[in-house]
Amino acid sequence: MADGKWIEGLSPTAPVAEAARAALAARFAVVRHFLPLAVEKPYADIEHVHQLRVGTRRAAAALRAFAPALPHKPFKDVKRALRALRRAAGDARDWDVFRAALDTAKPVAACKPALDFLAGYAFGERAAAQLRLASAASEAGPLFAQRGDELVARAREPDGEPAPANFGELAAAQLGALLAEFTDGVRANPKEAEALHTLRIVGKRLRYAIELFAGCFPPALRESVYPAVERAQEVLGDVQDAVVGAARLAGIRAAVGAAMPKQLARVQKGIDAWAKSLRAKVPAGKKAFAAWRTEWLDLTSGIALEVVAASSTA
């Protein structure tokens, strides 16, 4: 099954309820597909957990987009279930990434004891994360399946004022706001890791919104803006991964020192060396972001996101 990235076939003139049913059904199908694979075959292909995590994020983004068209109670239930599944999958995915980094490391001999220790430590943490994922699937999976079907069936035209007349108007309002929020964040030129991570989160929301609404806009949105947002995610993700990875290693080092102080001497050098190499990636990542920032501001300086003319003739 494909990852279901793009929502195809929706006209800007489509009623909001019709668009909600189609988009939510597509997003929920991905979660349903990868959930049993992530629980039952997590090590056959680490993409199972990764795609479950991304699938829950895309589904949650669709929920936010169509919230005005959805009944409150099943909306809250599905949102809660997706959050539980996303967090559990995220925990498992983080340890998959950590283990993959260990597999590609090429340390000097003096660091090998640390890598051997960290491999065992990561295996234990990943196994524990898998138990939490299985538990989350057992508890939240049935709720998601039942209430998700109900939510799709009960999608309605938004009420309240002002309510979007069609899918195109909803797309224009939401994507325009997200693009402005992201671009304002880029203009602010964040420097610290925490601020860069905050911008990355806004970028994720923009990315998922583009995937949902692309059919309402000219091709440039998908062909030019979207790849630029993806590139920002990569650059900012590299910085965040380095910061989080170094902090995780510091935590492991402290735990070893407290629980097994005599063993710390065997692994300290390797742990510190890997943490140092991660911290060294942060300045390079910030430099890459600065270059990307210039390109983004140039790209968006004259952009005007407008739905195709058909959206105003529903």
C-alpha positions in Angstrom: 0.0 0.0 0.0 1.2 3.5 -0.8 1.8 6.0 2.0 -1.3 7.9 0.8 0.5 11.3 0.8 -1.6 13.2 -1.7 -5.4 13.5 -1.6 -6.4 13.2 -5.2 -9.6 13.9 -7.1 -11.2 16.6 -4.9 -12.4 19.7 -6.8 -12.2 23.1 -5.1 -16.0 23.3 -5.7 -16.7 20.1 -3.8 -18.9 20.5 -0.7 -16.8 20.5 2.5 -18.6 17.5 3.9 -17.9 15.5 0.7 -14.2 16.5 0.9 -14.0 15.6 4.6 -15.4 12.1 3.9 -13.0 11.4 1.1 -9.9 12.9 2.9 -10.6 11.3 6.3 -11.3 7.9 4.7 -8.0 8.0 2.8 -6.0 9.1 5.9 -7.6 6.6 8.2 -7.0 3.7 5.7 -3.3 4.3 6.0 -3.3 4.0 9.8 -5.5 0.9 9.6 -3.1 -0.7 7.1 0.1 0.0 9.0 -1.1 -0.5 12.6 -1.2 -4.3 12.5 2.1 -4.4 10.6 3.8 -2.2 13.2 2.5 -4.3 16.0 3.0 -7.8 14.5 6.0 -7.3 12.2 8.0 -4.3 13.5 11.4 -5.8 12.7 10.6 -7.2 9.3 10.6 -3.7 8.0 11.2 -0.6 10.2 9.1 1.4 7.7 6.0 -0.2 9.2 6.4 1.8 12.4 7.6 4.9 10.6 4.6 4.9 8.2 2.3 4.3 11.1 3.7 7.4 12.9 3.5 9.5 9.7 0.0 8.2 9.0 -1.3 9.2 12.4 0.2 12.7 11.9 -1.5 13.1 8.5 -4.8 11.8 9.9 -4.6 14.2 12.8 -3.9 17.1 10.3 -7.0 16.1 8.4 -9.0 16.1 11.6 -7.8 19.7 12.3 -8.6 20.8 8.8 -12.2 19.5 8.8 -13.0 20.1 12.5 -15.9 22.5 11.7 -17.5 19.7 9.7 -17.2 17.0 12.3 -19.4 16.0 15.2 -17.7 16.8 18.5 -17.8 13.5 20.5 -16.4 11.1 17.8 -14.0 13.9 16.8 -12.5 14.0 20.3 -12.4 10.2 20.6 -10.6 9.8 17.2 -8.2 12.6 18.1 -7.4 10.9 21.4 -6.9 7.5 19.8 -4.6 8.9 17.1 -2.5 10.8 19.7 -2.0 7.6 21.7 -1.0 5.6 18.6 1.3 8.4 17.4 3.1 8.7 20.7 3.7 5.0 21.0 4.8 4.7 17.4 7.1 7.7 17.9 8.7 6.2 20.9 9.5 3.0 18.9 10.6 4.9 15.8 13.1 7.0 17.9 14.8 3.9 19.0 14.8 2.4 15.5 16.6 5.6 14.4 19.1 5.3 17.3 19.8 1.7 16.5 20.3 2.4 12.8 22.8 5.1 13.7 24.7 2.5 15.7 24.8 0.2 12.8 26.4 2.8 10.5 28.9 4.0 13.0 32.6 3.4 12.2 34.3 3.9 15.5 38.0 3.6 16.5 38.8 0.5 18.5 38.6 2.4 21.8 35.0 3.3 21.2 33.8 -0.3 20.4 32.9 -1.1 24.1 30.6 1.8 24.1 28.9 0.9 20.9 28.4 -2.7 22.1 26.9 -1.4 25.3 24.7 1.1 23.5 23.5 -1.6 21.1 22.3 -3.7 24.0 20.8 -0.7 25.8 19.0 0.4 22.6 17.7 -3.2 22.0 16.2 -3.2 25.5 14.6 0.2 25.1 13.2 -0.7 21.7 11.7 -4.0 23.0 10.1 -2.0 25.8 8.8 0.5 23.3 7.3 -2.3 21.2 5.3 -3.5 24.3 4.0 0.0 24.7 3.0 0.2 21.1 1.2 -3.1 21.3 -0.6 -1.9 24.4 -1.6 1.4 22.7 -2.9 -0.6 19.7 -4.9 -2.8 21.9 -6.5 0.1 23.8 -6.8 2.8 21.2 -7.0 0.7 18.0 -10.7 -0.5 18.5 -11.8 3.0 19.5 -10.1 4.5 16.4 -11.7 1.9 14.1 -15.2 2.3 15.5 -15.3 6.1 16.0 -13.3 6.7 12.8 -16.0 5.1 10.7 -18.7 7.0 12.5 -16.8 10.3 12.0 -16.5 9.8 8.3 -20.2 8.9 8.0 -21.4 11.9 10.0 -19.3 14.6 8.3 -21.6 17.6 7.6 -21.4 21.0 6.1 -19.8 23.5 8.6 -22.1 25.8 10.5 -21.4 29.1 12.1 -20.2 32.3 10.5 -18.3 32.7 8.4 -18.5 29.1 7.1 -16.6 28.1 3.9 -18.9 27.7 0.9 -16.8 24.8 -0.5 -13.5 22.9 -0.2 -11.7 25.5 -2.1 -12.6 28.3 0.4 -11.6 26.1 3.3 -8.3 25.3 1.6 -7.6 29.0 0.9 -8.2 30.1 4.5 -6.3 27.3 6.2 -3.3 27.1 3.9 -2.9 30.8 3.7 -2.8 31.1 7.5 -0.3 28.3 7.8 1.9 29.7 5.0 1.9 33.1 6.7 2.7 31.6 10.1 5.6 29.6 8.7 7.0 32.4 6.7 6.8 34.8 9.7 8.7 32.2 11.7 11.4 32.0 9.0 11.7 35.8 8.8 12.2 35.9 12.6 15.5 34.0 11.8 15.6 31.6 14.9 19.0 30.6 16.1 18.5 28.4 19.1 17.7 24.7 18.8 14.4 25.1 20.6 13.2 27.9 18.4 14.3 25.9 15.3 12.3 22.9 16.5 9.2 25.1 17.0 9.5 26.3 13.4 9.9 22.7 12.3 6.6 21.8 13.9 4.9 24.6 12.1 6.5 23.4 8.9 5.1 19.9 9.4 1.6 21.3 9.7 2.1 23.3 6.5 3.5 20.2 4.7 0.5 18.1 5.7 -1.9 20.8 4.7 -0.3 21.1 1.3 -0.7 17.4 0.8 -4.4 17.8 1.7 -5.2 20.9 -0.3 -2.9 20.8 -3.3 -5.6 20.1 -5.7 -7.2 23.5 -5.0 -4.1 25.5 -6.1 -2.0 26.0 -9.1 0.7 23.4 -9.8 3.5 25.6 -8.4 2.3 24.9 -4.9 3.1 21.2 -5.3 6.0 21.5 -7.6 7.9 24.4 -5.9 6.6 25.3 -2.5 6.2 21.7 -1.2 9.7 20.6 -2.0 11.1 23.7 -0.3 9.1 22.8 2.8 10.3 19.3 2.7 13.9 20.6 2.5 13.3 22.7 5.6 12.1 19.6 7.4 15.3 17.8 6.5 17.6 20.6 7.5 15.8 21.3 10.8 15.4 17.6 11.4 19.1 17.1 11.2 19.6 19.8 13.9 16.9 18.4 16.1 18.2 14.8 15.8 21.7 15.9 16.7 20.5 17.9 19.8 18.2 15.1 21.0 20.8 12.4 20.3 23.5 14.2 22.3 21.1 14.8 25.1 20.0 11.1 25.1 23.7 10.0 25.3 24.3 12.4 28.2 21.3 10.8 30.0 22.6 7.3 29.3 26.1 8.3 30.5 24.6 9.7 33.7 22.5 6.5 34.3 25.5 4.2 33.8 27.6 6.3 36.2 24.8 6.1 38.8 23.9 2.4 38.4 27.2 0.9 37.3 30.0 3.4 38.2 32.7 0.8 37.7 31.6 0.1 34.1 31.5 3.8 33.2 35.2 3.8 32.5 34.8 1.2 29.8 32.1 3.1 27.9 32.6 6.7 28.8 35.1 7.5 26.0 33.0 6.1 23.3 29.8 7.7 24.5 31.5 11.1 24.8 33.1 10.8 21.4 29.7 10.1 19.7 28.0 12.9 21.6 30.8 15.3 20.5 30.3 14.2 16.9 26.5 14.9 17.2 27.0 18.3 18.7 29.4 19.1 15.8 26.5 18.7 13.4 24.5 21.5 14.9 26.5 24.4 13.5 26.5 22.8 10.0 22.7 22.4 10.3 22.2 26.0 11.3 24.4 27.1 8.3 22.3 24.9 6.0 19.1 26.5 7.4 20.5 30.0 6.8 21.0 29.1 3.1 17.6 27.6 2.9 16.0 30.6 4.6 17.3 32.9 1.9 15.9 30.7 -0.8 12.5 30.5 0.9 12.1 34.2 1.3 13.0 34.7 -2.3 10.5 32.0 -3.3 7.6 33.4 -1.3 8.3 37.1 -1.8 5.8 37.3 -4.7 3.6 34.4 -4.0 -0.1 34.7 -3.8 -2.0 31.6 -2.9 -5.3 31.6 -4.6 -7.7 28.7 -5.4 -8.5 28.1 -9.0 -11.3 30.1 -10.4 -13.7 27.1 -10.3 -13.8 27.4 -6.5 -15.8 30.6 -6.7 -18.3 29.3 -9.1 -19.8 26.5 -7.0 
